[in-house]
Structures are given as C-alpha cells and as structure tokens.
Amino acid sequence: NQVVAPAVVINRDKIRSGRAQAVFVNAGNANTCTGRRGERDVHAICRAVAGRLGLDAGMVLVCSTGIIGRYLPMAKVRAGIRQAADRLSRSAGAYRDLAGAILTTDTRRKTAGQTVRLAGGPVWITGIAKGSGMIAPHMATMLAFLTTDANISAPMLRRALTEQVERTFNKVSVDNHMSTSDTVICLASGRGRHRRIDRAGRAYQSFAGALGRVCDDLARQIAADGEGATCMVTVRVRGAASTSQARAAVRAIVDSPLVRCAFHGADPNWGRIVSAVGYSGARLDADRLRCTIAGVCVFRAGRPCRFDAAGLQRKMRAAQWTVEVDLAVGRREDFCYTCDLSRGYIRINADYHT
C-alpha cells in the first residue's frame, strides 16, 4: 500500500541498521493519514519507551493498528508506556497478555512456537500475531512479532524472514483489502549456544524451516479467525504453466464474493470456482480442467462429476477444508489461505466506524 502509517515509514528506516531492542504496539488506532503530527507522535513514543527502558530511541520500533484517520491520544499512550514498562516480565502470562492486548476485531489470541536443534544446542522460536479483517496478500491489517534466541547475523535473519513471509503471511486473504499498517518483526537475542549462522547452509535451512512453521501456524490462525468466519479454506491451484499464472487463478477464486458466500453456505457450487479460474487470465485446458472440494471431485474433463451433495455439504461444514483446481497445462502451483464470507463479516464492517 502506498498509503502507510508513519510508524511503517520510520520502522523501515530504522531496521536498515539490523538492530532493534524494543517494540511499542497499540491497538485501536492506526495513526494513519495523520500528517506531520502522526510522525511527531511516533518519535515521541520512541523517546518515551527508550527513556523508561534505558535505551537509545533509535532502537525502538513502533506498530499501530486500528481505525484510520484519527490522532493518537498521547496522554493515554504515555500513561500506557509507563504502566507497561513497570510490568515487564519473562512469564508466560505476560506473553499471553501481549497476545491479547494487540487484538482488534480478532476473537482469539494467536500464538505459535517451535524448537529446532542445531549443533551446539536447541533454538527457540516463538510468535504472536493479530489479524482478522482488511487482509490481503502483501500482508494485511496484521501484526506479527517473532522472537528467537538464535545466534544469527542480521542479513541472514532478514533473508529467512523475507522468504518465510512470502510463503505464509503473504498467502492469506480475508477480504482482498490491503492495510496501511501491516508489520512483521523478528528479533533474535543471539544467546543460542550453537555456532553463529552467518551464511546459507544446513544450520540456516533448519532455522529458516522452523521459522517458516511458526509463521505458517500464525497465518492459518489469522485466516481461521477472519471477521465473521465459520471455516478456513485452503485454495490450491495446480498444473499451471507458471507460478504467476497459478497465483492469478488462486486470487480469482479467493477474491470472488460469490465463491466465498458459497463457502459460507457449505454450497458445493463448483461453477463459481471454475468460472473464476476462467476469467483469471491463467492459461488452462478446459477439456482437462479438474476441481475438487473438500476431497470430493466435482468437475473433471470438462464436465460435472456425480457426487453425494449432502455428504459434501457435511464436509464443507468442517472448520477447515481445501479446494483444489488443476489447470492441466503445466507443473506449477500456488495456494492461499482464506475463509468464508458471512453475514457476520457484513455486520462487523457495516458498523466498524460508527
């Protein structure tokens, strides 16, 4: 998004150093489209956090999420900084408190963790996230904070995070609306006893894989907790001529309100899925095209399949299921995590501002 919160702009500049020591986050107010005052407020937050923690203000990152176009209530923010600094803790309870404090329209906390054993000792990776609406690939109204004790250089950590974000958080779409505030931060303390990771190799691959599993877990939780959602659906397109064409076909499916309403009604209306693929621009072989819903083939070789509609409806009422489409022209594929489009989504967003 070219319209971004001042916190995003300032964070982008700060992370070039490869170092950060604290993150401030507030929920309920995005501090976006607030001009110079918004920028000044971000810098004031950095100074206030740094002063309470004995840090340099350049080591503080800021994240804000919530409604767009309102100024931060700085008196409340400063009071909150004082209170939060006094309550800092290493306890699991504090971790859960943070996971709860960052939520907006979310209905539940989102946490994940992995341990990976490297030569010299284990490495821990933990993560929390928030996100429920205004979510489309290239992240979303989504904040994710990952921490690890890995002894890894800043360039390699940046590489690992960038790779895994593309494979996880950038595969989530709730409503095809990109945010102004989306941020993912990974902080590594360097206290792990393993040999330092400063280049690609087996240790890097093990660490990056574990980081990816944490990100994927959080991404799935975000899709499952989409505003008003009753089910999480993985949409996968196979047999494409290129990855970009597979992605275009996936996006056409998940961006269709008709398809997503059918998901909500547990309606195996495969015609909506097939027609969306048809207008996506992706090359396909209509005479070999195949569509499967919740493990049941509903369309194959250009014609409908006979299937137990009532049985398939029962499968579509499960919490999670998959749609797969084979374009039958290549070997590339792509996927997206999404959810149904419900009456609850409309209610939440019709009343969000007022």
Helices and strands as residue ranges (DSSP letters): H 6-14, G 15-17, E 22-29, H 35-53, G 57-59, E 60-67, H 74-86, H 92-101, E 110-118, E 121-130, E 143-148, H 154-167, G 169-171, E 183-188, H 202-224, E 232-240, H 243-254, H 257-264, H 270-279, E 290-293, E 296-300, E 303-304, H 309-316, E 320-326, E 332-339, H 343-350
